[in-house]
Amino acid sequence: GYLRSFSDYMQQIPIPPNTYAAQIENLVDCCIQPVGARHAVPVQTHEIEIDAYVAHLYGLTEEEFGLILCETHVADPYRVAALNAYRDLARAEKK
């Protein structure tokens, strides 16, 4: 009943090319800033956007992303915001 991680196993994990590297890096930087240095935007807002970018990187559909959010028991306001962020990215990609 335990998980052992070896480099052979880790090399088998599919990691897509990060086409959103700069955007995700900016969001992570916002999350790790000290509380006083942050803008009025809560960290959860940035985390939601990061989740949406990662879902797009792995090619998840909106339905699959929504299922993951439900199964991980994300609170309703954050789940809705994450799905909205996902949709915004999808619209931006179509342009």
N, C-alpha and C positions, 0 to 999 in steps of 0.2 A: 503494500500500500504506500509506496513512496516513489518519487520521481528522481531519477538520476540524470544529470545533464552532462553529456560528453560532446566534444567538438564534432565527432562524426554525426551525432544526432542533430546538432545545431546547424550544420552545413546543409541539411536536408530541408530546412524551413524555407519556403519560398518568400523572398523579399523582393517586392517589385521595385523598379527604378523610381526614385523619389522625384516626381515632377513638381512637387510642392515644397521642396526643401526650404526655400527662403521664407515662405509663408509660415510653415510649421516652426521654423527656428525663431521667427519674430514672436509667435504666440507663446512658445516655451520661455523665451526671455521675459515676456510680460508676466508669466506665471511665477517665475523664480525671483522677481524683484522684491525687495523688502516692502512690507505693507505701506510704509509712509511714502515710498517712491512710486507706488502704483497709482495709476489714474483711478477714477471712480468705478471702473469696470471690474466686477468681481472675477476671481480666478476661474470659477466654474464656467463663465462665459467663454473664456479662452480654451478651457479644456473641451468644451462642447465643440468648438470649431476644429480643434485638433482631431477629435473623434470623427468628425465629418470628412476631413481631409484623408484620414487613414482609411475610412470606408471606401472612398473613391479610389485610393491607391490600390486596394485589393479588389476593385471591381464589384463591390457589393451593390445589389439593387436596393432601392429604397425599402422594399419589403423585408429583405434580409437584414438591413441595418436596423429597421424598426423592431424586428424579432429579437435581435441581440440586445437592444435597449430594454425591451420588456423582460427578457430572460435574466438580465443582470439587475433587475429591479431598480432601474433609474427612476427617480421621482418624476412625476408627470410634467412639471414645468420644464425640467431639464430635457426630458425625452422629446417634448414638443419642440423645444429650441434646437435640439440636435437634428431633428428631422427637417426643420426649417433651414438650418445651415447646410444640410445635405442638399436640399432642393435648390438653394441659392447657388451652390457650387455647380450643380447640374445645369442650371440655366446659364451660368457664366461659361461653361464649357461649350455649350451649343452656339454661343455667339462667335 
